[in-house]
Amino acid sequence: MALNIAIIGLNKLGASIGLAFHGRSADIDCVGYDEVPGIARLAEKKKAITKSYLALQRCVRESNVIILACPIDEIERNLSIIATHAPQGTVVIDTSPNKQQVEEWARDILPDGMYFSGWTLALNPKYLYDPELGIDGAQDDLFENSYISINDLPHTPEKVLTLSSELVTKLGAKPLFISSVEADGLIAMGHELPRLSAIALLLATVESPGWQEARKLAGSDYAKATLPVLSVAERTELGQSLLHNRENLIRLTDDLIRSLMQLRGHLAEEDGDSLKQTIDQAINQSVLWTEQRKMMSWDSANRPELKRPERPSIFGSWLQSKRDKGKDQP
């Protein structure tokens, strides 16, 4: 019997989920809905879904599984519509960056006989440096060679956990069961802190008197460092995801400030040796992470052997080789 999945939100992540199911499983049929009808129609054209709907209640009325890939500021309202119009036995899967908050909404809104599971999505390493954020960035292998963490409400039936795990496997990923509390902490570190840092960097520069001239020369490093500003988790109520995870982010922001002050101290004291050592440590950790991420090997006892390149010449490719070590080359 075919599994009927409704995907709510059809930008990069939602459309990629549909493409992955379409390419891997003949017994899954995905339909979809997006607040922007043109995006839903494009997802249908790309075969991420077999049918798009203009109304959420019509999209979910025959579903076995509903995957929420929509902005966080739409989830509570969408859960209320799902609670009224989806059939008994439906499993609702959330992919937002706020696990505890969405769990609370699901607990309060979903009726008995509907089930909830949360996913924290990680990307295939070869797409880590892909700047495309919209549906044009959707790929059928976007989640391959990665983990997707799963959290659930207390007393969730084993069959629901099994279904959620099997769907993660069909995306080409490996399931990792963690609590919503742990998930929020990891999301704050790996997703929200970079976004908060990008916001701070952008504001610190564009509000500087020198920006009028600096903007003419700002290059790819600046563009990449500030890109997370565009990947906010809300459609209109900006900052909601940060507020929902504020305790973790306050602690991590303090850690970031301490690191910045350490670097500031090296500069103020003209301590070249300490500055060199700190930069060297940062480069090693960056290369180590990207290599481990690419190989899906996290055992410190089996750390990959990293060859440090020679000191770069002005015409060398040292910096590019550093970055490329973290990529899964096509």
C-alpha positions in Angstrom: 0.0 0.0 0.0 1.3 3.4 -1.0 2.3 5.8 1.8 0.7 9.2 1.2 3.0 12.1 2.4 2.1 15.7 2.4 5.0 18.1 2.4 4.2 21.5 3.8 6.8 24.0 2.6 8.6 23.4 -0.7 11.8 25.4 -0.8 15.2 23.7 -0.8 14.6 21.3 2.1 11.0 20.4 1.4 11.4 19.9 -2.3 14.6 17.8 -1.7 12.7 15.5 0.6 10.1 15.0 -2.2 12.8 14.4 -4.8 14.5 11.9 -2.6 11.3 9.9 -2.0 10.4 10.1 -5.7 13.7 8.7 -6.7 14.0 6.0 -4.1 10.6 4.6 -3.3 7.8 3.6 -5.7 5.4 3.1 -2.7 5.5 6.7 -1.6 3.4 9.4 -3.1 4.1 13.0 -2.1 1.8 15.9 -2.5 2.6 19.4 -1.3 1.6 22.9 -0.2 3.4 26.2 0.0 2.3 29.6 1.1 3.6 30.8 -2.3 1.5 29.0 -4.9 4.2 29.5 -7.6 6.7 27.6 -5.5 4.3 24.7 -5.1 3.7 24.5 -8.8 7.4 24.6 -9.5 7.9 21.7 -7.1 5.3 19.7 -9.0 7.0 20.5 -12.3 10.3 19.3 -10.8 8.6 16.1 -9.7 9.3 16.7 -6.1 5.5 16.2 -5.6 2.8 14.6 -7.7 0.2 17.3 -7.0 0.2 20.8 -5.4 -2.6 22.3 -3.5 -3.7 25.9 -2.9 -5.2 25.1 0.5 -3.4 23.3 3.3 -6.6 21.6 4.6 -7.1 19.9 1.2 -3.4 18.9 1.0 -3.4 17.0 4.3 -6.9 15.3 4.3 -5.7 12.0 2.9 -2.2 11.9 4.3 -0.5 9.2 6.3 2.5 11.4 7.0 2.8 15.2 7.1 6.3 16.7 6.9 6.5 20.3 8.0 9.3 22.1 6.2 7.7 25.5 6.5 9.0 28.6 8.4 8.8 28.4 12.1 6.3 31.3 12.4 3.8 29.2 10.4 4.0 26.0 12.3 1.6 26.6 15.2 -1.1 27.7 12.8 -0.4 24.8 10.4 -0.6 22.3 13.3 -4.1 23.7 14.1 -5.3 23.1 10.5 -3.7 19.6 10.5 -5.4 18.7 13.8 -8.8 19.5 12.2 -8.4 18.2 8.7 -5.9 15.3 8.7 -7.1 11.7 9.3 -6.7 9.7 12.5 -3.3 7.9 12.7 -1.4 10.6 10.7 2.2 11.1 11.7 3.4 14.7 11.7 7.1 15.3 11.2 8.7 18.6 12.0 12.0 19.8 10.5 12.2 23.3 12.1 15.2 24.5 14.2 13.1 24.7 17.5 12.5 21.2 18.8 11.2 21.9 22.3 8.9 24.6 21.2 7.3 22.7 18.4 7.0 19.6 20.6 5.0 21.8 23.1 2.8 23.0 20.3 2.2 19.5 19.0 1.4 18.2 22.5 -1.2 21.0 23.0 -2.7 21.0 19.5 -2.7 17.5 18.0 -5.6 15.3 19.1 -5.3 11.8 20.4 -4.6 9.4 17.5 -2.2 11.8 15.7 1.5 11.3 16.3 4.5 13.6 16.3 8.2 13.2 15.4 10.9 15.8 15.0 13.8 15.7 12.5 17.0 17.8 12.5 18.2 17.7 9.0 21.9 17.6 8.0 23.2 18.0 4.4 25.2 15.8 2.2 28.8 17.1 2.7 29.1 17.9 -1.0 26.4 20.6 -0.6 27.8 22.3 2.5 29.2 25.2 0.4 26.2 25.5 -1.9 24.8 29.0 -1.5 21.5 28.3 -3.1 18.7 28.6 -0.6 15.5 28.3 -2.6 13.8 25.5 -4.6 16.4 25.8 -7.3 18.9 24.3 -4.8 16.7 21.2 -4.3 18.6 17.9 -4.9 17.5 14.3 -4.6 20.7 13.4 -2.7 20.7 16.5 -0.4 20.6 14.3 2.7 22.8 11.4 1.6 25.9 10.6 3.6 24.6 12.4 6.7 22.7 12.0 9.9 19.2 13.1 10.6 18.3 13.2 14.3 14.9 12.1 15.5 13.1 13.3 18.6 9.6 12.4 19.6 6.9 13.0 22.3 6.9 10.7 25.4 4.9 7.5 24.9 5.1 7.6 21.1 4.3 4.1 19.8 7.1 2.0 18.5 5.6 1.8 15.1 5.8 5.6 14.7 9.5 5.6 15.7 10.1 2.8 13.2 8.3 4.7 10.4 10.2 7.9 11.1 13.5 6.0 11.1 12.6 4.2 7.9 11.7 7.4 6.1 15.1 8.9 7.2 16.8 5.9 5.7 14.9 6.4 2.4 16.3 9.9 2.2 19.8 8.3 2.2 20.6 9.4 5.7 21.2 7.6 9.0 18.8 8.1 11.9 20.1 9.4 15.2 17.7 9.3 18.2 18.2 12.2 20.6 16.0 14.3 22.9 14.5 17.6 21.9 16.6 19.3 24.6 19.8 17.9 23.2 18.7 18.8 19.6 18.1 22.4 20.5 21.6 22.7 22.0 23.2 21.2 18.9 21.1 23.3 16.5 22.0 26.5 18.5 25.7 25.6 18.0 25.7 24.4 14.4 23.0 26.5 12.8 21.8 29.5 14.9 25.1 30.8 16.2 26.5 31.1 12.7 23.4 33.0 11.7 23.6 35.3 14.7 27.3 35.9 14.0 26.5 36.8 10.4 23.9 39.3 11.5 26.4 40.9 13.9 29.1 41.0 11.2 26.8 42.6 8.7 25.6 45.3 11.1 29.1 46.0 12.5 30.4 46.7 8.9 27.5 48.4 7.2 27.1 50.8 10.1 30.8 51.7 10.1 31.9 55.0 8.5 34.2 53.2 6.2 31.5 51.0 4.6 30.8 53.4 1.8 34.2 52.6 0.3 34.7 49.1 1.8 31.5 47.8 0.1 33.2 48.4 -3.3 36.0 46.0 -2.4 34.2 43.4 -0.1 34.7 40.0 -1.7 33.8 36.4 -1.5 34.8 35.9 2.1 32.5 38.7 3.2 29.7 37.3 1.0 30.1 33.8 2.5 30.4 35.0 6.0 27.2 37.0 5.8 25.2 34.5 3.7 23.4 33.0 6.8 21.5 36.2 7.2 19.4 35.1 4.3 18.6 31.7 5.7 16.4 32.9 8.6 13.9 30.4 9.8 10.9 32.7 9.7 8.8 34.2 6.9 7.7 37.4 8.6 8.2 37.2 12.4 12.0 37.5 12.2 14.0 36.3 15.2 11.4 33.9 16.5 13.7 30.8 16.2 16.4 32.7 18.1 14.1 33.6 20.9 12.8 30.0 21.2 16.4 28.8 21.7 17.6 31.9 23.6 19.2 30.1 26.6 21.5 28.1 24.5 22.3 31.0 22.3 23.1 33.4 25.2 25.6 30.9 26.5 27.2 30.3 23.0 27.2 34.1 22.3 29.2 34.5 25.5 31.7 31.9 24.3 32.0 33.6 20.9 32.6 37.0 22.6 35.4 35.4 24.7 37.0 34.0 21.5 36.8 37.4 19.8 38.3 39.1 22.9 41.1 36.6 22.8 41.9 37.5 19.2 41.5 41.2 20.1 44.1 40.7 22.9 46.6 39.2 20.5 46.2 42.1 18.1 46.4 44.8 20.9 49.5 43.2 22.3 51.1 42.6 18.9 51.5 39.0 20.0 52.3 37.5 16.6 53.2 34.1 18.1 49.9 33.7 19.9 47.9 34.9 16.9 49.7 32.4 14.7 49.1 29.6 17.1 45.4 30.5 17.4 44.9 30.7 13.6 46.8 27.4 13.2 44.5 25.7 15.7 41.4 27.1 13.9 42.6 25.9 10.5 43.3 22.4 11.9 39.9 22.2 13.5 38.2 23.3 10.3 40.0 20.8 8.2 39.4 18.0 10.8 35.6 18.7 10.9 35.2 18.8 7.1 37.2 15.6 6.7 35.2 13.8 9.4 32.0 15.1 8.0 32.8 13.9 4.5 33.8 10.5 5.7 31.1 10.1 8.4 33.8 9.1 10.8 33.7 10.7 14.3 35.9 8.4 16.4 38.7 10.5 17.7 40.8 7.4 17.8 40.5 7.2 14.0 41.2 10.8 13.2 42.0 11.3 9.5 45.7 12.0 8.8 45.8 15.6 7.8 48.7 16.8 5.7 49.5 20.4 6.3 50.4 22.3 3.1 53.5 24.3 2.7 53.5 27.9 3.4 51.7 29.7 0.6 53.3 31.9 -2.0 51.4 34.9 -3.2 50.5 33.0 -6.4 49.8 29.7 -4.6 46.6 27.7 -4.2 47.0 27.1 -0.5 43.8 28.7 0.7 41.8 26.9 -2.0 43.3 23.6 -1.1 42.3 24.2 2.5 38.7 24.8 1.6 38.7 21.9 -0.9 39.8 19.4 1.8 36.3 19.9 3.3 34.4 19.2 0.1 33.2 16.0 -1.4 34.5 16.5 -4.9 32.1 15.6 -7.8 
